[in-house]
Amino acid sequence: MAKFASGRQSLSISDRSGLAFPYTEMVREWTGAWVHISEYEPKQPQLDPRPHAADPQSLQRVRPARTEFPTTDFLPINPFTTTGSSKEVSVSEPESQRKNNDIVRFYKVKAPVGGVAISTFELTTTLAAGINAVTDTILLNDSSEFPASGYIMIKKLNTTTGYFENEVIQYTGNTSHTLTGCTRGTNSQFRGAVPKNTTASAHASGANVYGGYSITMVQTTIKYAGQPPTFTRENSYTFNLVNNATSTATGGGLQVLAGPLNDNTNQTLIQ
């Protein structure tokens, strides 16, 4: 039977370049082409992708995502700035993620600012008379620094369960320490969301009452070396007092707190 020659002195024409090369240096490429070893191209792995099953649609042991409670935050040192003969107060709180019309309650204020008393920032008083679950006119011992309309929170602790059963109430009028137009068992906006409504209930005379301020965010344009050349940040916000500050000043002290009006209850999950 005839055999093929070894080709030690033979040349072969490459299917790729058309050039002549020593026969013994030729190889068969994956495409079937007869090429010189210098021209050989391996097969791209992406031409034969490995098979994959469909992506899983669910974890085997799933749990619902937790809904975060509204939280209280520390403000920078001396966060308040007042302006003489003005009701507007500026609050420094970088990257707060608060929104316009949020109701913010301040506490642990360490010092007056611009003639504004600590109690004015913190808005605290007590009930002058007990109320039931449907009372829509509420008498306070001192509402002189509370906004003309807004929200209050009445603190209530259930001594049997150990849970707070605070109630948030919206009011539309404030005259002679009396809040009128009260909507019972509501809640106030915080970081753009409204927690689920609290429960209206009876409260005894002398119960602690807390107020908050409706805020307006302040946008600041900051220059940037790259692109875009500027960007906007909301590192502060303002609120209005009932009475003017007496001077321009910055203060408030260290570790002042700002948070939701109702910050210690088992009923603050977002709806």
N, C-alpha and C positions, 0 to 999 in steps of 0.2 A: 504494500500500500504506500502511495507517495506521501512524503512529508513536506511541510512548509520549511522554507529556508529560515535560518536564524536571523538573517538581516543585519549582520554585524557591519557590513559595508554598504548598506542600502540607505536611501533617503525616502522620506515620506512627506506628503503635502498635508499641512494643517488645514482642517475644515474651518478654523476660525480666521487665521491670517492669510492663508494661501501660500505661506512660505514653506521652504523645504527644510526639514530637520532630520537628524539621524533617526532611523527607524526604531532603534532600541530605546529612544528617549520619548517615544510617543505613548500616550495613555488615552483610555476611553473616558470621556467626561459623563457626568450624570445625565446630560441631555442626549447622550448617544453620539456626540461629536468626537472625532478623532483629532486630538490636539497635542501640542508639545507640552511637556510638564511645566514649562514657564508660563503657559497660557491657561493652565487649568484653573477653573473657578469652582469652588465647592458650592453645594446647594445651600441657598439661604434657608435657615430653619423656619422662618415665618411662612415659607411656601407650604409647609406641612405642619400646621399648628396642631398641638396636642389636643385631643378632645376634652371638653369640660362639661360636666353636668350643669344643670340649671342652678343659679344662685339660691342658697337657702332663703326662705321667706320669713322665717321666725326662729327665735331662739327656743331651745327646748324648755328652759325654765325662765319664763318672763315675769317681770314685775313692772307695774306702771311707774312712770317717771314721778318723782316726788315734786309736789308743788311747794315752792319755797314760801315761808312766812315772810311778811314784810318785816324788815330788820331795821334796827337803829344803828346809826353810824357816828363815829367820832368826827368832829369838824377840825380843821386846822387850828393852830393856836391863834387866838384873837380873831375869830371869824366874822364879827359884826362890824360894819362901818355905817355910822350915822352922819347925816348932814344937818347942820343947824337950821332951824325953822322949816324942817321938812319931815313928813311922815314916813318917807321911804327909807328902808334899811336894806343894805346890801349884805349878802352872806356869801363868804368864800367856801366853796366845796367842789374842788376839781373832780371832773369825771363822775359826778354824782348820779347820772342817769335819771335824774328827776325830770318831771314834765310840768308844763304850764298847768296851773290850777290844782296841783298837788296840795294837800293840806299837811303841813309840816309842824310837828310839835317839838319845841326846844326845851331841854332841861339840863341840869347840872351847869348852868351858866354861873361863872365864878365872880363876875364883877359887873356893875352898871357900865353903860357905854353912852356917852353923849347926853347924859341926864336921863337916860332910859333905865328904869329900875329892872333888877333881875326878875321880879314878879311879872313885869310887863312882857319880857321875852318868854317866860315860862307859862303865863296865863293859867294860874291855878286859883281856885276858890272852893267853896263848899255850898251845898244846898241849904237855903234858908228855911225850907219847908219840905216835908216829905211829899213824894208823888207816887201815883199808881201807874199802871202800864199804859194808860191812855191819856194821861195829862198832857195837854199841848201848850200850856203856859207855865213856865218854870221860873221860880224866884230863887236868885242866887244871893249870897251875902255880899258879893262885890263883882259886878260885871262891867265896871267902868273902863277897863282896858281891853275888853273883848271886842272883836270886830262887830260891826252893825248887823252882819249876817254871816252865817258860817256853820261850824260844827262844834259840838262839845262832846266829851266822853265822861260818863259817870262811872267811877270805879266801883266794882262790886265783887266781893269774894264769897264764894259759896263755902262756908266752913265745914259742910258735910263732905263734899267731894274734893275740896281743895283747889277747884278750878276757879279762875276768874270768869265772871259773867258780866263783863263791862258792857255798857250800852252806849252806842254812838247815836247822837241826836242832831238832826239838821234844824236850824232855826232861821227865820227870816227877819226878825226884829229884835232889838235890844234897847230897852228904855227903862230907866230907873231900876236897874238890877233885875229886870224881868225879861226873859226871853220868850218871844211870841212866835206863832206860826210854826210850832215844833212838829217835825216828822220823827216819830219814834222808831227805834230799832232799825236804823239805817247804817251807812258806813261812808267813809270819805276816801277820795282818790289818793293813791300813793304810787309814785313812779308810773303814772299813766293808767294804772289798773285799779279797779274798785274791789276790795275784799268783800266777801259775801256779807250780807246784812247781819247785824247783831240782833239780839232778842230784846224786845221791850219788856220791862219788868218794873216792879215797885222799888223805890229807893228811899232810904230813911233820911230825915233831916240831918245835916252834918256830913253827908257823903262827899267824898272828894270829887271835884269837877275839874277837868282840864280842857284847855282850848288849843287851837292851832291856827296857823296863818296860811292863807292861800298865796302861792308863790308865782312869780313870773321869771322864766329863765332869761339869762343875759348871754347873748352870743358874742364871742370875741374872735376876730379874724387875725390869724397868726401867719406871718410870712415864713416861707419855707424855701430852702436852697434848691430843691429838686422840682419835680412836677407832680401835682399842680403847684404853682408858686405860692398859693395861700390855702389854708384850710381853716375850718370853723370849729371852735370848741365852746362848750357850755360849762364853764368852770365856776360860775356864780349865779345867784338868783336874788330877787328882791321881794320884799313884802311891805305892806303899809301898816303903820301903827294907827291907833285912834287919835293920838295927839302928837304934835311935832316934837322932835328931839330938840334939846336946847343948844347943842353944839356939834361941831364936826369932830368925830373921834373914831378910832378903831380899837376894839377890845373884846372882852368877853371871857378871856382866860384860856386855860389849857383843858383839853378833853371835854369840851362842850359836846353834848349829844343832840342829834337831830333824827327824828324818826317818824313813824306813822302816829296818828292821833291815838289809835288803840294798839298798844304794843305788847300787852301781856294778857292774852286771852286765848282760849282754845277754839275761838270762832273766827279766825282771821284768814282761812284759806280763800284763795282767789276763786271767784265763781266761774 
